[in-house]
Amino acid sequence: MTVNSIIAKKRDRRALSIEEIRFMINAYCEGQIPDYQMSAFLMAAYLCGMDSRETAALTQVMLDSGRRIDLADIHGVKIDKHSTGGVGDKVSLILAPLMAAAGIKVPMISGRSLGHTGGTLDKLESIPGFRTQLTADQFHDQVRDIGVAMMGQSDDIVPADKKIYSLRDSTATIASIPLITASILSKKLAEGVDGLVMDVKTGRGAFMAEPEQAEALARSIIRTAALHHLPTVALITDMSQPLGFAAGNWLEVREVLQALQGHGPEDLMLLTYALGVQMLFLSGFQGTTREAAGTLQRILTGGAALQLFFRMVAAQGGDVSALQDPGSHHRTLLEQHIRAGASGFIAEADALKIGEAVLHLGGGRKHLGDVIDPGVGVVLHKKTGDAVQKGEILAVIHANQAGRAKEVFPVVRGAFKITPEAVKKPKLILKIIRSSKTSA
């Protein structure tokens, strides 16, 4: 077999064998294939797709490219959660310590922001001193001792994904269902988890803007995970507006702290509990959905999740005192208020525009190597369905550069649409999809 023949075969919409996929991925990782040929392969896969067998094979080959973390000697069920990314999505920072406090081990390899969507690692790294790079042994020991660890992808864990993802970013092949599926699952399988809960987002602020796309991705992940004997549940959730009120790394950490103290925004907590309930079910919980949610609410309001978050932060080098006085850290030089030009009801709080504003302020990255300003962002005061009076604050821009604040002002203002008629709040959880081997 040759590189050209494999590219041509996929270009012609023919299915590849696992041997052909393994040859292509391994040769690229070993430097035997130049970027331009791998780019052609990725574009062929993006345009022509891959069937379920090819997707499972790609997942396996990427998984085999590096080291796996063995958590088998750790007592308890290991469950992870993954989100496809959105604006203001800080659920992982609440959910991971909450589930650890509930007795589930949570090994979580997370990602960074790219484009208008935020990244869990960037939020964590806004905590002074927090280390997201752990060795496999450090990750293992922390999961064993504390019950939760959150780290970034290392050079020896699925290195094929790390190398190929950078190329996908620069070749406009990110939004490919087979490539996304293999990228997500290869990392989750490398963690050694017993189950996975997916939050697949759809709407203006999501990569999969249409619900049909999001459901296709969810079903691809569940189907491929089943072939690898990983029980998986997927929630299709709305990302037409930001989740919670804060968008921007440190601003979101501050909202996480409020949530862990029992004062989180309604939509943020609804999604956190919904995902947590599914994690409980995967772990063997035998009660009803209401009973599972009540268990999690009692754990959170009792303070155990907050204390576990502090323990995780301290274990990974973070400054817990910064979390105890969050208002004194990452304070920005400027705050600009966006006010309502009329009375009525919020018909839209566009997640994409808010995310793009945060990105332009320096709170995200357009390319993987960009440096992030942790303090900047946007805090919403009104969301879809809320009543508003003329002159009321809709949002506050937190910026460190006057020029950028001026540039994003009309973008944030344009994210809000006001109508005289009452507007229903959007439904947050659109669908729950389970594999045949999982049950509620």
N, C-alpha and C positions, 0 to 999 in steps of 0.2 A: 504494500500500500504506500501511497505518497500523499504529501500534504495537498497537492493540487487535486488529486482524485477525490479526496475526502471533501474538500471545499466544493468541488463540482457536483458531487453526489448530493450534498445538502442543498446546494443551489437549485438542483433539479427536483427538489422536494422528495427525495428518497430517504428512507430511514437508515441511520448509521448503526453499525454493530458496536457493542461495548469495546471490542478491540480497536476499532477505528477511533472511537472517542478517547479511549485511554492513550492511544498513540499521539493524538493531537494535543491533549492536555499535558501529558508528561513531557513531550518534546518541547512544548512552549516553556514550561517551567524550567527545563534544563537549558534553555537558551539556544535550542537548535532550530527554532522557528522564529522569524522576525515578527515584529508587531504588525506589519502590514498584512501578513498572511493570517494571523490570528484575528485581526480586525475583519478581514473578508469572511472568515468562518463565523464570527459572531454576528455579522450582518446577515449572512445566509440563514443562520439559526433564528435570528430576529424576524426576518421576512417570511421564512418558510415554516417555522415552528419545529417542534419536536414532539413525537408521540410519548405516551406515558412510559414506555419501555426505555426510550432514549433518555427521557428526563431522569428516570431512576438510575440509569447507567451513568449519566453525567454526575449526578449526586454522589454515587459510589466512587467514581474516579477522583472527584475533588476531595472527598473524605479521605481516600487512601493516599493523597498527596502529602499528608503530614501526620502529626502525632494525635492520638486520641487521649482524652483525659479519663482515667479509670477511677470511677467513684463507687465501684461495686462493694468495696470494703466499708463504706459509710452506711450506717444504719438509717433506714427511713426511705421514703419515696422521694425521688428527685424530679421536680416538675419545673419547666421554664415557660416563659411567656415572651412572645415576640410581636412587635408592631411593625407594619409596613411604613410607618412614618407619617407624621402630620404636624400641624401648627399648634403649639401649646401642649403637646402630648408628653406629659411628665408622669404618666401612670406607673411606669416601671419603678420609679424611685419610691413610690408609695406601696405598690403591690409586693415588691420583692421582700422588704422587711415584714410586711403584714403576713405574708404566707409563711415566712420563716417562723414568725411568732405563733402561727397556727400549727407548727410542727412539720411542715413540708420543707425539704431541702431545696434551695433555689440557686442553682448554678447558672449564671447569666453572662453570656458573651454578647456584648452590645455593640452598636455602631455609632458613627459620627454623623453630624449633619451634612447634607449635601443639597444645594439649592435652597428652596424656601422651607424645607422640612427640618425640624430640629433633630439632634442626636443625643441619646442618653449619655454617652461618654462626655460630651461637651458640657452638659449640665453638671455631671459629677465633677469634672475638672474645674468648674467655676468655684468649687469648694477649695479654699486654700490648702495646698499640700496633698490633695487626694490623688492617689496613684491608680491609674486604670490599667497599667501594664504589670501583670503578675506572671510569675512562672507557673507552670502547670502544677508543681508541688505546692506553691503558695495558695493557688486557687483551690486545690484539693483540701488542704488543711483548714482553710477558712470556711469552706462549706461544711466540713466535719465539725469544727469547733463553734461556729457562730450560726450556721444554717443558711448563710447567704453570702455570695461573692459576686461582684459585678466588675467585669474587666473587658478590655478590648481584645480584638483578635491579635494573637502573637504571630511571629514569623514561622513558627513550627506547627501551628494549628491551621489546617486547611490553607497552606500557602498558595495553592492554585487559585482559590477564590480571591485572595488578597491581590494577586497579580492581575487576574483577569478583570476584577472589578474596576481597577484603575483604568484599564483599557475600555471597558464598557462606558465609563463616565465620559471619555473623550471621543467615543465613536457613536454616541446617541443610540446605544443598544441597552440602556438600563431597563426600559419598560418591556421586557420580554418575559412572558410567563414561565417558560421552561428555565431560562437563565436565573430568574428571581427564585424560583423554587429550589433549584440546585444550590444557589448561593446561601439561602436561609437554612435549608435542611442539612447541608454538609457541616455547617458550624454547630447546629443543634445536636446532630448525631455525634460530633466530636466531643461534646460536653459530657456524654454518657448519661443523658436524662432518661427517665422512664415515661415521660409524657410531655406534651407540648400544647399550649393554648395560643392561638394566633388571633391578633387583632388586625383584620384586613380592612383598611380604610377606603372610603369612596367619597366623592364629592370634589368641590373646587380646590380644596387644599391637599388632596391626595394624589399619589402617582396614578392610581387607577380611578380616574374621574367618574367613570360610569359604573353603576352597580353591577351590570353584567360582567364587566371586566374584573371587578373585585371578586365576584362569586367564582368566576373561572379560575382566578389565581388561588382562591381558598380551596377549591375542589382539587386543583393540581397538587397543592401542598399536602392535603389530606390523603389523596390517592398515593402519592410518592412516599409519604411517611409510612403508610400502611405496608407498602412493599418492603420497607426497612424495619417493620415491626415496631413502629413508634406510634402509640395512640395519640391522636391529635384532634382537637376541637377548634373550629374557627368561628369568630364573631365578625360579621360584616357591620361596620359602624360608620356613622356619618362624620364627614370632615368638611362640611360646607362652611362651618365657622370654627374658630379656635376652640380647643378643649380647655375648659377653665377660663380664667381671665387673663393670665399672664402668658406672654410669648417673648422669649429671650432667656438665656441660660440662668443667670442668677435670680432674675425675677421669678422664674419657674421654681427654682429651689426654695425661694421664700414661700411660694404657694404650696409646695410640698410639705413644708414644715407646718403650715396652717392646717393642711389636710390631716397630717399625722397627729395633730392636736384636736382633731374632731371638728374642724371648721372649714373643710374643703368645699369648693363650689359644687353645686348639685350635680351637674353633668359629669364632672370629674369623678366624683365619688360613685355615681351610678355605674359608670364604666369600670372603675376599679373593683367594685364589689361583683359585678357581673363576670369579669374575667377570673376573679378569685374564686367564685362559686364553681366555675368549670375546673379550676385547678384542684379544688377540693374533691369534686366528683372523680377526676382522674386518679386521685390518690386513694380512692376507695370509700369516701364519705357516703353513708347510707341514708341520710335524711333527705328532706325536701329542699327545693331551691330557697324557700323562705327560711328554713332552719339553717341552711348553710350561710345565707346572707346575714342572718342574725348572729351567728357565731363570729363572723368576721367583724361585724360592727362592734360587738362587745370587746373583742381583742383590741381594736383600734382605739375606742373611747377609753379603754382601761390604761392606755399608755404603753403597752408592751411593744407595739410596732415602732413607735418613736424611739424607745430605748434601744431597740435592735438596730434601727437606722444609725443611731449615734455609735453603737458598737462597730458596725460595719465601716463607717467613716473613719473611726479611730484606727481600726485594724489596717486600713489601706492608706494610712498616713495623713488623713484629713484633719483639719483643725476644727474640733467640735465646738470650741468657743465661738467661732464664726457663725455657727448655726444657732447658738444661743443668743446672739446679738446680730442678726442678719442685716439690720438697717444700717450698720456702720461699715459694711463692706460693699465694694463695687458701686459706690455711689456715683452717679453720672453728673456731668457738669450742667446739663440742661434738661428741663422738663417742659414739654409743650402740650397744652390741653386742646383737644378737639371737642368742640361744642356743637350741640344740635342746632340746626338752622330753622327748625320748625318743631311743633309739637305733634305727637302721633305715636306710632308704634314702629319698632325696629323690624323691617321686613328682611334685612340682610346684614350680616357682619362678615364680609367676604374673607375666608381663611387665606386664600391665595394672596390677596393684596396685603393682608397683615403680615403673612410670612415673607413676602417680597420686601416689605418695609423693614422688617427685622434684619433680613439679609443685607440690605443696602446700608443699614446703620452700622454694620460690622458684626452682627450677632450670628451670622452663619457663614458658610463658605461656598463660593462658586466653583472652586477646584479643591481637591482633597488636601493640598498643601497650604491653603490659606490660613492665616492666623485670625482667631476669633476674639472679639471684645466681649468679655463675659457679662458686663453690666448693662449693656444696651438692650432695648426691646420696646414692646408696646404692652400696656396694661389696659384691657377693656373695662369699661364701667357699665356698658349696656350690651346685651346680646339679643339675638333674634327672638321676637315675641314680647320683649320688654316695652312697657310704656315709657315715653320720654317727653319732657317739657322743653320748649325752646330755651336754649342757653345752658341746658344741663350738659355735663361732661359725658362724652361718648367714649373717649379713650385718652390715655396719656402716653406721649412719646418720651422715652428715656434715651438721651443721646449724649455723646461726648464731642461731637463735631457739629458746629452750628450749620455749616453748609449741608451736611447730610440730613440734619433735622429739617431744614427748610425744604429739601428735595422730597422727603418722604411725607411731609405734612399733607399735600393734596392726595397722596396715595391712600393714607390712612383715612382721611376724610371721605374719600370716594369708596371706601370699603363698606360704609354704612348707607343704607337706604331706609328712608322713613316714609311711612304711608299713614293716611288718616284712619284706615280700617284696622281693627284688631287682627293680629297675626298669631297663628298657633306656633308654639315652640317646635322645632324639628324633632322627629323621632331619632334617637341616638343609636339604638341597637336595631339594625334592620333585619338581621337573620342570624341564626345559629346553625352551623353545619357540623355534623359529627360523622366520623367514620363508622362503619358497621360494627366495629369492635368496641365502641365507646357508648356510654349511656348516661343519661341524666339521673 
